[in-house]
Amino acid sequence: MNLKAVFFVVTCTVFTAIGQLLWKFSSDSFAFSLTGIFLNYYLLLGFISYGAGFLLLILALRDTALSRLYPLISLTFIWVAFLSLFFLREAISMYNWFGIGAIVVGVAFLAGGS
C-alpha cells in the first residue's frame, strides 16, 4: 500500500476526531440561529478540522484503492476515545478497550497484506 496515502488517511482520522471533539465542545452553547452558528467558534473550528480531513482523504484516494484505505477510517474511533479520555474526562470501559484492540487488529488485517 502507498505509504503516502496511508499517512494522509491516518492524518485525516486525527483531524476528523479533533473535529468531533470540537463539536462536542460546541454543543454546550449551540443555538439554531445564524448568529448562534457563526459565533460558535468550536463549531466552526470543527468544520474546518473536518474539511482538512476531507481534503487529506481525497489526496489519499488519488493513489490507492478506496477498499484498501477505508478500513483505516476506523482509527477515528480510537482517537475519539483517547481525546474524550483526556479532554472530556470520560471513562473508557474494559469493553471499550477490547473494542479498540479489535479495531487495531481489524485494521491490520484489512489494510495490510497485498
One Martini backbone bead per residue (centre of mass of N, CA, C, O) as a GRO file, in nm:
protein
  114
    1MET     BB    1   0.101   0.034   0.017
    2ASN     BB    2   0.076   0.363   0.017
    3LEU     BB    3   0.230   0.563   0.248
    4LYS     BB    4   0.111   0.839   0.181
    5ALA     BB    5  -0.185   0.751   0.200
    6VAL     BB    6  -0.175   0.653   0.489
    7PHE     BB    7  -0.092   0.919   0.614
    8PHE     BB    8  -0.341   1.078   0.518
    9VAL     BB    9  -0.556   0.902   0.662
   10VAL     BB   10  -0.454   0.920   0.950
   11THR     BB   11  -0.471   1.230   0.955
   12CYS     BB   12  -0.769   1.242   0.893
   13THR     BB   13  -0.861   1.101   1.160
   14VAL     BB   14  -0.755   1.320   1.345
   15PHE     BB   15  -0.922   1.557   1.235
   16THR     BB   16  -1.197   1.423   1.284
   17ALA     BB   17  -1.169   1.389   1.591
   18ILE     BB   18  -1.128   1.686   1.652
   19GLY     BB   19  -1.398   1.777   1.534
   20GLN     BB   20  -1.572   1.617   1.738
   21LEU     BB   21  -1.468   1.757   1.988
   22LEU     BB   22  -1.553   2.042   1.905
   23TRP     BB   23  -1.856   1.973   1.886
   24LYS     BB   24  -1.888   1.906   2.179
   25PHE     BB   25  -1.813   2.189   2.280
   26SER     BB   26  -2.043   2.336   2.110
   27SER     BB   27  -2.304   2.211   2.253
   28ASP     BB   28  -2.323   2.408   2.502
   29SER     BB   29  -2.382   2.675   2.279
   30PHE     BB   30  -2.599   2.585   2.094
   31ALA     BB   31  -2.776   2.750   1.816
   32PHE     BB   32  -3.066   2.794   1.603
   33SER     BB   33  -2.879   3.026   1.442
   34LEU     BB   34  -2.684   3.231   1.276
   35THR     BB   35  -2.530   3.345   1.520
   36GLY     BB   36  -2.501   3.073   1.675
   37ILE     BB   37  -2.317   2.951   1.453
   38PHE     BB   38  -2.101   3.189   1.378
   39LEU     BB   39  -2.020   3.220   1.708
   40ASN     BB   40  -1.926   2.916   1.710
   41TYR     BB   41  -1.605   2.824   1.722
   42TYR     BB   42  -1.609   2.520   1.760
   43LEU     BB   43  -1.784   2.458   1.518
   44LEU     BB   44  -1.601   2.586   1.301
   45LEU     BB   45  -1.344   2.423   1.371
   46GLY     BB   46  -1.473   2.151   1.312
   47PHE     BB   47  -1.517   2.203   1.009
   48ILE     BB   48  -1.222   2.252   0.942
   49SER     BB   49  -1.118   1.978   1.034
   50TYR     BB   50  -1.296   1.812   0.847
   51GLY     BB   51  -1.191   1.943   0.585
   52ALA     BB   52  -0.902   1.845   0.614
   53GLY     BB   53  -0.974   1.545   0.611
   54PHE     BB   54  -1.106   1.542   0.335
   55LEU     BB   55  -0.858   1.631   0.169
   56LEU     BB   56  -0.676   1.394   0.254
   57LEU     BB   57  -0.855   1.171   0.138
   58ILE     BB   58  -0.847   1.262  -0.154
   59LEU     BB   59  -0.540   1.236  -0.184
   60ALA     BB   60  -0.526   0.932  -0.118
   61LEU     BB   61  -0.725   0.831  -0.353
   62ARG     BB   62  -0.534   0.884  -0.597
   63ASP     BB   63  -0.326   0.619  -0.515
   64THR     BB   64  -0.566   0.443  -0.379
   65ALA     BB   65  -0.781   0.222  -0.290
   66LEU     BB   66  -1.064   0.234  -0.110
   67SER     BB   67  -1.064  -0.064   0.004
   68ARG     BB   68  -0.778  -0.013   0.145
   69LEU     BB   69  -0.833   0.262   0.316
   70TYR     BB   70  -1.106   0.257   0.480
   71PRO     BB   71  -1.027   0.097   0.740
   72LEU     BB   72  -0.864   0.342   0.864
   73ILE     BB   73  -1.111   0.514   0.960
   74SER     BB   74  -1.149   0.355   1.236
   75LEU     BB   75  -0.935   0.523   1.397
   76THR     BB   76  -1.123   0.743   1.500
   77PHE     BB   77  -1.229   0.589   1.751
   78ILE     BB   78  -0.962   0.602   1.902
   79TRP     BB   79  -0.916   0.907   1.915
   80VAL     BB   80  -1.183   0.974   2.057
   81ALA     BB   81  -1.129   0.818   2.312
   82PHE     BB   82  -0.870   0.975   2.396
   83LEU     BB   83  -0.988   1.261   2.387
   84SER     BB   84  -1.213   1.203   2.595
   85LEU     BB   85  -1.029   1.128   2.826
   86PHE     BB   86  -0.849   1.401   2.834
   87PHE     BB   87  -1.080   1.641   2.778
   88LEU     BB   88  -1.360   1.500   2.920
   89ARG     BB   89  -1.325   1.267   3.132
   90GLU     BB   90  -1.382   0.998   3.010
   91ALA     BB   91  -1.456   0.676   3.025
   92ILE     BB   92  -1.288   0.357   2.973
   93SER     BB   93  -1.385   0.062   2.921
   94MET     BB   94  -1.318  -0.261   2.878
   95TYR     BB   95  -1.484  -0.281   2.617
   96ASN     BB   96  -1.342  -0.048   2.475
   97TRP     BB   97  -1.060  -0.174   2.477
   98PHE     BB   98  -1.140  -0.418   2.307
   99GLY     BB   99  -1.235  -0.252   2.065
  100ILE     BB  100  -0.967  -0.118   2.006
  101GLY     BB  101  -0.817  -0.381   1.954
  102ALA     BB  102  -0.999  -0.477   1.721
  103ILE     BB  103  -0.938  -0.242   1.534
  104VAL     BB  104  -0.638  -0.284   1.506
  105VAL     BB  105  -0.655  -0.571   1.394
  106GLY     BB  106  -0.846  -0.510   1.157
  107VAL     BB  107  -0.664  -0.307   1.013
  108ALA     BB  108  -0.428  -0.498   0.970
  109PHE     BB  109  -0.588  -0.698   0.789
  110LEU     BB  110  -0.729  -0.504   0.575
  111ALA     BB  111  -0.471  -0.309   0.503
  112GLY     BB  112  -0.299  -0.531   0.478
  113GLY     BB  113  -0.116  -0.666   0.264
  114SER     BB  114  -0.197  -0.748  -0.091
   0.00000   0.00000   0.00000
